[in-house]
Amino acid sequence: MKRLLAVIVLFFSLFLIAGCEPIPEKGDLIEVTVILNDGDSDISSKVHEIEESSSAYELLDMFYEIKITQSAYGPFLNEIKIGNHVISDDEGFFIEFIINGESAVVGIAGYFVSEDDVLTFKLTKIE
C-alpha cells in the first residue's frame, strides 16, 4: 500500500513539474508588430523593437497605456491605448489576443515574443 501511494505521489509530482515551463532568457532586439482592431478594422499597426523572449505583457506595458485586472490566471487585459487609438472591453465585449493570425491559447503574460511576430488585439463581442 505504501508503494502504491509513493508511486501515485511520484506520478503527480512529475506531472506538475512537466507542466511548469521555465521563463525563457531574454535575447537580442527583435521586431514585433502590434495591431489594434476595433472589431471592424485595424485602427493601429506599429512595429516595436523589444528583447526576444519578452512577454506580450511586457511589450504592451512598455509601449502602450494598458488597464488590466489581475486574476488567478494572470493579467486580464481591459484596455489598450496608444495616442488617440483605444480599444476597451466595454459591456458585452472582450479583447481577443491573436498571435500570428491564430487565437491565443495563453494569456499575455504567458506568451514570449519571437522575431516578426504579429500580435493582434481585437475587440470581440461575447456570444
DSSP file (Angstrom, degrees, kcal/mol; ACC not computed):
  #  RESIDUE AA STRUCTURE BP1 BP2  ACC     N-H-->O    O-->H-N    N-H-->O    O-->H-N    TCO  KAPPA ALPHA  PHI   PSI    X-CA   Y-CA   Z-CA
    1    1 A M     >        0   0    0      0, 0.0     4,-2.3     0, 0.0     5,-0.2   0.000 360.0 360.0 360.0 -40.7    0.0    0.0    0.0
    2    2 A K  H  >  +     0   0    0      1,-0.2     4,-2.5     2,-0.2     5,-0.2   0.881 360.0  51.9 -65.1 -37.3    2.9    2.4    0.8
    3    3 A R  H  > S+     0   0    0      2,-0.2     4,-2.6     1,-0.2    -1,-0.2   0.921 108.9  49.8 -64.4 -43.2    4.5    1.6   -2.5
    4    4 A L  H  > S+     0   0    0      1,-0.2     4,-2.3     2,-0.2    -2,-0.2   0.925 112.1  47.8 -61.4 -44.4    1.3    2.4   -4.4
    5    5 A L  H  X S+     0   0    0     -4,-2.3     4,-2.5     1,-0.2    -1,-0.2   0.903 111.6  50.5 -62.2 -41.8    1.0    5.7   -2.5
    6    6 A A  H  X S+     0   0    0     -4,-2.5     4,-2.5     2,-0.2    -2,-0.2   0.896 110.5  49.4 -63.8 -40.8    4.6    6.5   -3.2
    7    7 A V  H  X S+     0   0    0     -4,-2.6     4,-2.7     2,-0.2    -2,-0.2   0.907 111.5  49.0 -65.2 -42.1    4.1    5.8   -7.0
    8    8 A I  H  X S+     0   0    0     -4,-2.3     4,-2.4     2,-0.2     5,-0.2   0.932 112.5  47.1 -64.2 -45.8    1.0    8.0   -7.1
    9    9 A V  H  X S+     0   0    0     -4,-2.5     4,-2.2     1,-0.2    -2,-0.2   0.916 113.4  49.2 -61.9 -43.3    2.8   10.9   -5.3
   10   10 A L  H  X S+     0   0    0     -4,-2.5     4,-2.6     2,-0.2     5,-0.2   0.919 110.3  51.3 -61.8 -44.8    5.8   10.5   -7.7
   11   11 A F  H  X S+     0   0    0     -4,-2.7     4,-2.3     1,-0.2    -2,-0.2   0.934 112.5  44.5 -59.1 -49.0    3.5   10.4  -10.7
   12   12 A F  H  X S+     0   0    0     -4,-2.4     4,-2.3     2,-0.2    -1,-0.2   0.854 111.8  53.6 -67.0 -34.4    1.7   13.6   -9.7
   13   13 A S  H  X S+     0   0    0     -4,-2.2     4,-2.3    -5,-0.2    -2,-0.2   0.930 111.1  45.6 -64.3 -45.0    4.9   15.3   -8.8
   14   14 A L  H  X S+     0   0    0     -4,-2.6     4,-2.6     1,-0.2    -2,-0.2   0.889 111.4  53.5 -64.9 -38.9    6.4   14.6  -12.2
   15   15 A F  H  X S+     0   0    0     -4,-2.3     4,-1.3    -5,-0.2    -2,-0.2   0.916 111.1  45.7 -61.4 -44.5    3.1   15.7  -13.9
   16   16 A L  H  X S+     0   0    0     -4,-2.3     4,-0.6     2,-0.2    -2,-0.2   0.901 113.6  48.7 -66.6 -41.8    3.3   19.0  -12.1
   17   17 A I  H >< S+     0   0    0     -4,-2.3     3,-1.0     1,-0.2    -2,-0.2   0.904 109.4  52.3 -65.7 -41.5    7.0   19.6  -12.8
   18   18 A A  H 3< S+     0   0    0     -4,-2.6    -1,-0.2     1,-0.2    -2,-0.2   0.812 106.1  55.5 -64.9 -29.6    6.5   18.8  -16.5
   19   19 A G  H 3< S+     0   0    0     -4,-1.3     2,-0.8    -5,-0.2    -1,-0.2   0.616  88.9  87.3 -78.9 -13.1    3.7   21.3  -16.7
   20   20 A C    <<  -     0   0    0     -3,-1.0    -1,-0.0    -4,-0.6    -4,-0.0  -0.793  65.2-161.2 -92.4 112.3    5.8   24.2  -15.4
   21   21 A E        -     0   0    0     -2,-0.8     2,-0.1     1,-0.0    -2,-0.1  -0.766  18.9-121.0 -93.4 136.9    7.7   25.8  -18.3
   22   22 A P        -     0   0    0      0, 0.0    -1,-0.0     0, 0.0     0, 0.0  -0.384  30.1-104.2 -71.3 153.7   10.7   28.0  -17.4
   23   23 A I        -     0   0    0      1,-0.1    87,-0.0    -2,-0.1    30,-0.0  -0.669  43.6-118.4 -76.2 125.5   10.7   31.6  -18.4
   24   24 A P        -     0   0    0      0, 0.0     2,-0.1     0, 0.0    -1,-0.1  -0.249  28.1-103.7 -66.0 153.8   13.0   31.9  -21.4
   25   25 A E        -     0   0    0      1,-0.1     2,-0.0    29,-0.0    29,-0.0  -0.474  40.1-102.8 -74.5 147.7   16.1   34.1  -21.2
   26   26 A K        -     0   0    0     -2,-0.1    27,-0.2     1,-0.1     2,-0.1  -0.348  46.4-177.4 -67.3 151.7   16.0   37.5  -22.9
   27   27 A G        -     0   0    0     25,-1.8    -1,-0.1     1,-0.3     3,-0.1  -0.347  32.4 -35.0-128.6-151.6   17.8   37.7  -26.2
   28   28 A D  S    S-     0   0    0     23,-0.2    24,-2.9     1,-0.1    -1,-0.3  -0.165  74.0 -81.7 -68.7 165.7   18.7   40.2  -28.9
   29   29 A L  E     +A   51   0A   0     22,-0.2     2,-0.3    20,-0.1    22,-0.2  -0.544  56.3 178.8 -69.6 134.2   16.4   43.0  -30.0
   30   30 A I  E     -A   50   0A   0     20,-3.0    20,-2.1    -2,-0.3     2,-0.5  -0.833  28.4-110.8-130.0 168.7   13.7   41.9  -32.4
   31   31 A E  E     +A   49   0A   0     -2,-0.3    85,-2.1    18,-0.2    86,-0.4  -0.902  31.1 179.9-106.7 132.6   10.8   43.5  -34.2
   32   32 A V  E     -A   48   0A   0     16,-2.6    16,-3.1    -2,-0.5     2,-0.4  -0.996  19.4-139.5-130.6 133.6    7.3   42.6  -33.3
   33   33 A T  E     -Ab  47 118A   0     84,-2.8    86,-3.2    -2,-0.4     2,-0.5  -0.800  14.0-164.1 -95.1 133.5    4.2   44.1  -34.9
   34   34 A V  E     -Ab  46 119A   0     12,-3.1    12,-2.5    -2,-0.4     2,-0.4  -0.979   4.9-169.3-119.2 125.8    1.2   45.0  -32.7
   35   35 A I  E     -Ab  45 120A   0     84,-2.8    86,-2.8    -2,-0.5     2,-0.5  -0.945   9.2-156.5-115.2 132.3   -2.2   45.6  -34.3
   36   36 A L  E     -Ab  44 121A   0      8,-2.5     7,-2.9    -2,-0.4     8,-1.4  -0.941  14.1-171.4-105.0 128.6   -5.2   47.1  -32.5
   37   37 A N  E     -Ab  42 122A   0     84,-2.8    86,-2.5    -2,-0.5     5,-0.2  -0.981  20.8-155.2-125.0 128.2   -8.5   46.2  -34.1
   38   38 A D        -     0   0    0      3,-2.1     4,-0.1    -2,-0.4    84,-0.1   0.315  60.4 -91.7 -84.6  10.3  -11.8   47.8  -33.0
   39   39 A G  S    S+     0   0    0      2,-0.2     3,-0.1    85,-0.0    86,-0.1   0.037 123.7  49.0 102.5 -24.5  -13.8   44.7  -34.2
   40   40 A D  S    S-     0   0    0      1,-0.4     2,-0.3     0, 0.0    -3,-0.0   0.720 120.4  -8.3-111.6 -39.3  -14.4   46.1  -37.7
   41   41 A S  S    S-     0   0    0     -5,-0.0    -3,-2.1     0, 0.0    -1,-0.4  -0.976  77.2 -82.6-156.1 164.5  -10.9   47.3  -38.9
   42   42 A D  E     +A   37   0A   0     -2,-0.3    -5,-0.3    -5,-0.2     3,-0.1  -0.606  35.6 179.6 -73.2 126.7   -7.4   47.8  -37.8
   43   43 A I  E     +     0   0A   0     -7,-2.9     2,-0.3    -2,-0.4    -6,-0.2   0.562  69.3  18.3-104.2 -12.8   -7.1   51.2  -36.0
   44   44 A S  E     +A   36   0A   0     -8,-1.4    -8,-2.5     2,-0.0     2,-0.4  -0.958  54.5 179.5-157.5 138.7   -3.4   51.0  -35.3
   45   45 A S  E     +A   35   0A   0     -2,-0.3     2,-0.4   -10,-0.2   -10,-0.2  -0.922  17.7 167.6-141.8 115.4   -0.4   48.9  -36.6
   46   46 A K  E     -A   34   0A   0    -12,-2.5   -12,-3.1    -2,-0.4     2,-0.5  -0.970  28.9-140.1-133.1 144.1    3.0   49.6  -35.1
   47   47 A V  E     -A   33   0A   0     -2,-0.4     2,-0.4   -14,-0.2   -14,-0.2  -0.899  26.1-170.2-101.8 129.1    6.3   47.8  -35.2
   48   48 A H  E     -A   32   0A   0    -16,-3.1   -16,-2.6    -2,-0.5     2,-0.5  -0.923  19.7-135.6-121.9 144.9    8.2   47.7  -31.9
   49   49 A E  E     +A   31   0A   0     -2,-0.4     2,-0.3   -18,-0.2   -18,-0.2  -0.870  39.8 151.6 -95.7 130.2   11.8   46.7  -31.0
   50   50 A I  E     -A   30   0A   0    -20,-2.1   -20,-3.0    -2,-0.5     2,-0.2  -0.973  50.8 -81.6-152.4 158.9   12.0   44.6  -27.9
   51   51 A E  E >   -A   29   0A   0     -2,-0.3     3,-1.6   -22,-0.2   -22,-0.2  -0.438  54.4-103.5 -66.9 135.1   14.2   41.9  -26.5
   52   52 A E  T 3  S+     0   0    0    -24,-2.9   -25,-1.8     1,-0.3    62,-0.2  -0.285 106.7  27.5 -55.8 142.7   13.4   38.4  -27.8
   53   53 A S  T 3  S+     0   0    0     60,-2.2    -1,-0.3     1,-0.3     2,-0.2   0.585  84.1 139.2  74.0  14.2   11.5   36.3  -25.3
   54   54 A S    <   -     0   0    0     -3,-1.6    59,-2.8    59,-0.2    -1,-0.3  -0.563  59.2-107.0 -73.8 153.7    9.9   39.3  -23.6
   55   55 A S  B  >  -E  112   0B   0     57,-0.3     4,-2.1    -2,-0.2    57,-0.2  -0.442  17.7-118.1 -79.4 158.7    6.3   38.6  -22.7
   56   56 A A  H  > S+     0   0    0     55,-2.2     4,-2.6    52,-0.7    53,-0.2   0.862 118.3  57.5 -60.7 -35.0    3.5   40.1  -24.7
   57   57 A Y  H  > S+     0   0    0     51,-2.1     4,-2.8    54,-0.3    -1,-0.2   0.928 105.2  49.0 -60.7 -45.6    2.5   41.8  -21.4
   58   58 A E  H  > S+     0   0    0     50,-0.3     4,-1.8     2,-0.2    -2,-0.2   0.904 110.9  51.0 -61.0 -41.4    6.0   43.4  -21.1
   59   59 A L  H  X S+     0   0    0     -4,-2.1     4,-2.0     2,-0.2     5,-0.3   0.946 113.0  44.4 -61.2 -49.3    5.7   44.7  -24.7
   60   60 A L  H  X S+     0   0    0     -4,-2.6     4,-2.5     1,-0.2    -2,-0.2   0.917 113.1  51.1 -61.7 -43.7    2.3   46.2  -24.0
   61   61 A D  H  < S+     0   0    0     -4,-2.8    -1,-0.2     1,-0.2    -2,-0.2   0.819 112.3  48.0 -63.9 -31.1    3.4   47.7  -20.7
   62   62 A M  H  < S+     0   0    0     -4,-1.8    -1,-0.2    -5,-0.2    -2,-0.2   0.872 126.4  21.7 -77.7 -38.9    6.4   49.3  -22.4
   63   63 A F  H  < S+     0   0    0     -4,-2.0     2,-0.3    -5,-0.1    -2,-0.2   0.566 118.6  47.2-111.2 -10.8    4.8   50.9  -25.4
   64   64 A Y  S  < S-     0   0    0     -4,-2.5     2,-0.7    -5,-0.3    18,-0.2  -0.860  75.9-113.9-130.2 160.3    1.1   51.3  -24.6
   65   65 A E  E     -F   81   0C   0     16,-2.9    16,-2.2    -2,-0.3     2,-0.3  -0.886  48.5-179.4 -89.6 120.7   -1.2   52.6  -21.8
   66   66 A I  E     -F   80   0C   0     -2,-0.7     2,-0.4    14,-0.2    14,-0.2  -0.911  25.8-154.9-126.0 151.7   -2.9   49.5  -20.6
   67   67 A K  E     +F   79   0C   0     12,-2.1    11,-3.1    -2,-0.3    12,-1.6  -0.995  24.3 176.3-121.3 129.9   -5.5   48.7  -17.9
   68   68 A I  E     -F   77   0C   0     -2,-0.4     2,-0.4     9,-0.2     9,-0.2  -0.869  26.3-142.9-129.0 162.3   -5.6   45.2  -16.5
   69   69 A T  E     -F   76   0C   0      7,-2.3     7,-2.9    -2,-0.3     2,-0.3  -0.999  26.7-128.8-120.9 127.8   -7.4   43.2  -13.9
   70   70 A Q  E     +F   75   0C   0     -2,-0.4     2,-0.3     5,-0.2    -2,-0.0  -0.597  35.5 172.8 -76.3 134.8   -5.4   40.6  -12.0
   71   71 A S  E >   -F   74   0C   0      3,-1.3     3,-1.6    -2,-0.3    -1,-0.0  -0.801  50.9 -95.4-131.3 175.2   -6.9   37.2  -12.0
   72   72 A A  T 3  S+     0   0    0      1,-0.3    -2,-0.0    -2,-0.3    -1,-0.0   0.722 126.6  51.5 -63.4 -20.0   -5.9   33.7  -10.8
   73   73 A Y  T 3  S-     0   0    0      1,-0.4    -1,-0.3     0, 0.0    34,-0.2   0.352 123.8 -92.9 -99.1   4.1   -4.9   33.1  -14.4
   74   74 A G  E <  S-F   71   0C   0     -3,-1.6    -3,-1.3    34,-0.1    -1,-0.4  -0.654  75.2 -12.4 112.9-172.1   -2.7   36.2  -14.8
   75   75 A P  E     -F   70   0C   0      0, 0.0     2,-0.5     0, 0.0    33,-0.4  -0.413  56.6-151.1 -68.8 135.0   -3.4   39.7  -16.0
   76   76 A F  E     -F   69   0C   0     -7,-2.9    -7,-2.3    -2,-0.1     2,-0.4  -0.937  19.5-127.6-106.4 122.4   -6.7   40.2  -17.9
   77   77 A L  E     +F   68   0C   0     -2,-0.5    18,-0.5    -9,-0.2    -9,-0.2  -0.564  35.8 165.4 -78.0 121.0   -6.5   43.0  -20.5
   78   78 A N  E     +     0   0C   0    -11,-3.1    11,-2.7    -2,-0.4     2,-0.3   0.711  64.5   5.6-104.5 -29.1   -9.3   45.5  -20.1
   79   79 A E  E     -FG  67  88C   0    -12,-1.6   -12,-2.1     9,-0.2     2,-0.4  -0.983  51.0-165.0-159.1 143.6   -8.0   48.4  -22.3
   80   80 A I  E     +FG  66  87C   0      7,-2.4     7,-2.2    -2,-0.3     2,-0.4  -0.999  15.9 179.1-129.8 134.8   -5.1   49.3  -24.6
   81   81 A K  E     +FG  65  86C   0    -16,-2.2   -16,-2.9    -2,-0.4     2,-0.3  -0.999  14.1 166.7-139.1 135.4   -4.4   52.9  -25.6
   82   82 A I  E >  S- G   0  85C   0      3,-2.4     3,-2.2    -2,-0.4     2,-0.2  -0.913  71.2 -44.2-143.3 119.6   -1.7   54.5  -27.8
   83   83 A G  T 3  S-     0   0    0     -2,-0.3   -19,-0.0     1,-0.3    -1,-0.0  -0.427 124.8 -20.1  60.2-128.4   -2.2   58.1  -28.9
   84   84 A N  T 3  S+     0   0    0     -2,-0.2     2,-0.5    -3,-0.1    -1,-0.3   0.438 116.8 100.2 -88.6  -0.9   -5.8   58.6  -29.9
   85   85 A H  E <   +G   82   0C   0     -3,-2.2    -3,-2.4     2,-0.0     2,-0.4  -0.773  46.6 165.4 -95.5 123.1   -6.4   54.9  -30.5
   86   86 A V  E     -G   81   0C   0     -2,-0.5     2,-0.4    -5,-0.2    -5,-0.2  -0.998  19.8-173.4-136.5 136.6   -8.2   53.0  -27.7
   87   87 A I  E     +G   80   0C   0     -7,-2.2    -7,-2.4    -2,-0.4     2,-0.4  -1.000  16.4 179.7-125.6 136.2   -9.9   49.6  -27.5
   88   88 A S  E     -G   79   0C   0     -2,-0.4     2,-2.3    -9,-0.2    -9,-0.2  -0.990  36.2-120.3-139.1 140.8  -11.7   48.8  -24.3
   89   89 A D        +     0   0    0    -11,-2.7     3,-0.2    -2,-0.4     4,-0.1  -0.410  47.0 176.0 -81.9  66.2  -13.7   45.7  -23.2
   90   90 A D    >   -     0   0    0     -2,-2.3     3,-2.3     1,-0.2    -3,-0.0  -0.042  49.2 -47.0 -61.3 173.4  -17.0   47.5  -22.6
   91   91 A E  T 3  S+     0   0    0      1,-0.3    -1,-0.2     3,-0.0     3,-0.1  -0.160 132.2  11.6 -46.5 123.5  -20.1   45.7  -21.7
   92   92 A G  T 3  S+     0   0    0      1,-0.3    34,-3.0    -3,-0.2     2,-0.3   0.504 114.2  88.9  86.5   5.1  -20.6   42.6  -23.8
   93   93 A F  E <   -C  125   0A   0     -3,-2.3     2,-0.3    32,-0.3    -1,-0.3  -0.904  48.9-171.0-131.3 159.2  -17.1   42.7  -25.4
   94   94 A F  E     -C  124   0A   0     30,-2.5    30,-3.2    -2,-0.3     2,-0.8  -0.953  33.1-107.6-141.2 163.2  -13.6   41.4  -24.6
   95   95 A I  E     -C  123   0A   0    -18,-0.5     2,-0.3    -2,-0.3    28,-0.2  -0.835  34.9-148.6 -95.6 110.6  -10.1   42.0  -26.1
   96   96 A E  E     -C  122   0A   0     26,-3.5    26,-2.2    -2,-0.8     2,-0.6  -0.603   4.8-141.4 -80.4 136.0   -9.1   38.9  -28.1
   97   97 A F  E     -C  121   0A   0     -2,-0.3     7,-3.0    24,-0.2     2,-0.5  -0.891  21.6-174.9-101.3 117.8   -5.4   38.1  -28.2
   98   98 A I  E     -CD 120 103A   0     22,-2.9    22,-3.0    -2,-0.6     2,-0.6  -0.962   9.5-160.8-120.5 127.3   -4.3   36.8  -31.6
   99   99 A I  E >  S-CD 119 102A   0      3,-3.0     3,-1.9    -2,-0.5    20,-0.2  -0.934  75.0 -25.1-112.5 116.3   -0.8   35.6  -32.3
  100  100 A N  T 3  S-     0   0    0     18,-3.1    -1,-0.2    -2,-0.6    19,-0.1   0.868 128.9 -46.4  50.2  42.9    0.3   35.4  -36.0
  101  101 A G  T 3  S+     0   0    0     17,-0.4     2,-0.4     1,-0.2    -1,-0.3   0.383 120.0 102.1  87.0  -3.3   -3.3   35.1  -37.1
  102  102 A E  E <  S-D   99   0A   0     -3,-1.9    -3,-3.0     0, 0.0    -1,-0.2  -0.928  79.7-106.5-116.9 136.8   -4.4   32.4  -34.6
  103  103 A S  E     -D   98   0A   0     -2,-0.4    -5,-0.2    -5,-0.2     2,-0.1  -0.368  46.6-110.0 -57.5 134.3   -6.4   32.9  -31.4
  104  104 A A        -     0   0    0     -7,-3.0    -7,-0.1     1,-0.1    -1,-0.1  -0.348  22.2-163.8 -70.3 146.0   -4.0   32.6  -28.4
  105  105 A V  S    S+     0   0    0      2,-0.1     2,-0.3    -3,-0.1    -1,-0.1   0.324  79.0  52.3-106.5   2.2   -4.3   29.7  -26.1
  106  106 A V  S    S-     0   0    0     -9,-0.1    -9,-0.1     1,-0.0     5,-0.1  -0.890  88.5-108.2-129.4 162.6   -2.2   31.5  -23.4
  107  107 A G    >>  -     0   0    0     -2,-0.3     3,-0.9   -34,-0.2     4,-0.6  -0.233  40.6 -92.7 -83.4 178.2   -2.6   35.0  -21.9
  108  108 A I  T 34 S+     0   0    0    -33,-0.4   -51,-2.1     1,-0.3   -52,-0.7   0.782 126.0  51.5 -65.8 -27.3   -0.4   38.0  -22.5
  109  109 A A  T 34 S+     0   0    0    -34,-0.3    -1,-0.3   -53,-0.2   -35,-0.1   0.686 109.9  50.8 -80.6 -17.5    1.9   37.2  -19.5
  110  110 A G  T <4 S+     0   0    0     -3,-0.9     2,-0.5   -55,-0.1    -2,-0.2   0.444  92.4  84.4-100.9  -1.4    2.4   33.6  -20.8
  111  111 A Y     <  -     0   0    0     -4,-0.6   -55,-2.2    -3,-0.3     2,-0.5  -0.904  60.7-159.9-107.0 128.1    3.4   34.4  -24.4
  112  112 A F  B     -E   55   0B   0     -2,-0.5   -57,-0.3   -57,-0.2   -58,-0.1  -0.921  23.8-120.0-109.9 123.4    7.0   35.2  -25.1
  113  113 A V        -     0   0    0    -59,-2.8   -60,-2.2    -2,-0.5     2,-0.3  -0.156  24.7-165.6 -70.1 152.6    7.6   37.0  -28.4
  114  114 A S    >   -     0   0    0    -62,-0.2     3,-1.8   -61,-0.1    -1,-0.0  -0.856  41.8 -65.6-128.0 164.4    9.8   35.9  -31.3
  115  115 A E  T 3  S+     0   0    0     -2,-0.3   -83,-0.1     1,-0.3    -1,-0.1  -0.211 117.9   6.0 -52.4 134.7   11.2   37.7  -34.3
  116  116 A D  T 3  S+     0   0    0    -85,-2.1    -1,-0.3     1,-0.2   -84,-0.2   0.613  86.7 160.5  65.5  17.0    8.5   39.0  -36.8
  117  117 A D    <   -     0   0    0     -3,-1.8   -84,-2.8   -86,-0.4     2,-0.5  -0.345  31.1-148.0 -60.9 149.0    5.5   38.0  -34.6
  118  118 A V  E     -b   33   0A   0    -86,-0.2   -18,-3.1   -71,-0.0     2,-0.6  -0.968  13.4-169.2-120.9 112.5    2.3   39.8  -35.3
  119  119 A L  E     -bC  34  99A   0    -86,-3.2   -84,-2.8    -2,-0.5     2,-0.4  -0.904   3.8-168.1-105.5 121.0    0.2   40.3  -32.2
  120  120 A T  E     -bC  35  98A   0    -22,-3.0   -22,-2.9    -2,-0.6     2,-0.6  -0.911  11.6-163.3-112.7 135.5   -3.4   41.5  -32.7
  121  121 A F  E     -bC  36  97A   0    -86,-2.8   -84,-2.8    -2,-0.4     2,-0.5  -0.948  20.1-175.4-117.7 107.7   -5.7   42.8  -30.0
  122  122 A K  E     -bC  37  96A   0    -26,-2.2   -26,-3.5    -2,-0.6     2,-0.5  -0.894  28.4-127.7-115.4 128.9   -9.2   42.7  -31.4
  123  123 A L  E     - C   0  95A   0    -86,-2.5     2,-0.4    -2,-0.5   -28,-0.2  -0.629  39.1-174.2 -71.1 119.6  -12.4   43.9  -29.7
  124  124 A T  E     - C   0  94A   0    -30,-3.2   -30,-2.5    -2,-0.5     2,-0.2  -0.955  24.6-120.3-127.3 137.0  -14.7   40.9  -29.9
  125  125 A K  E     - C   0  93A   0     -2,-0.4     2,-0.5   -32,-0.2   -32,-0.3  -0.539  28.6-121.9 -74.5 135.5  -18.3   40.6  -28.9
  126  126 A I              0   0    0    -34,-3.0    -1,-0.1    -2,-0.2     0, 0.0  -0.662 360.0 360.0 -76.9 126.2  -19.1   37.9  -26.3
  127  127 A E              0   0    0     -2,-0.5    -1,-0.1     0, 0.0   -34,-0.0   0.399 360.0 360.0-116.4 360.0  -21.6   35.4  -27.7
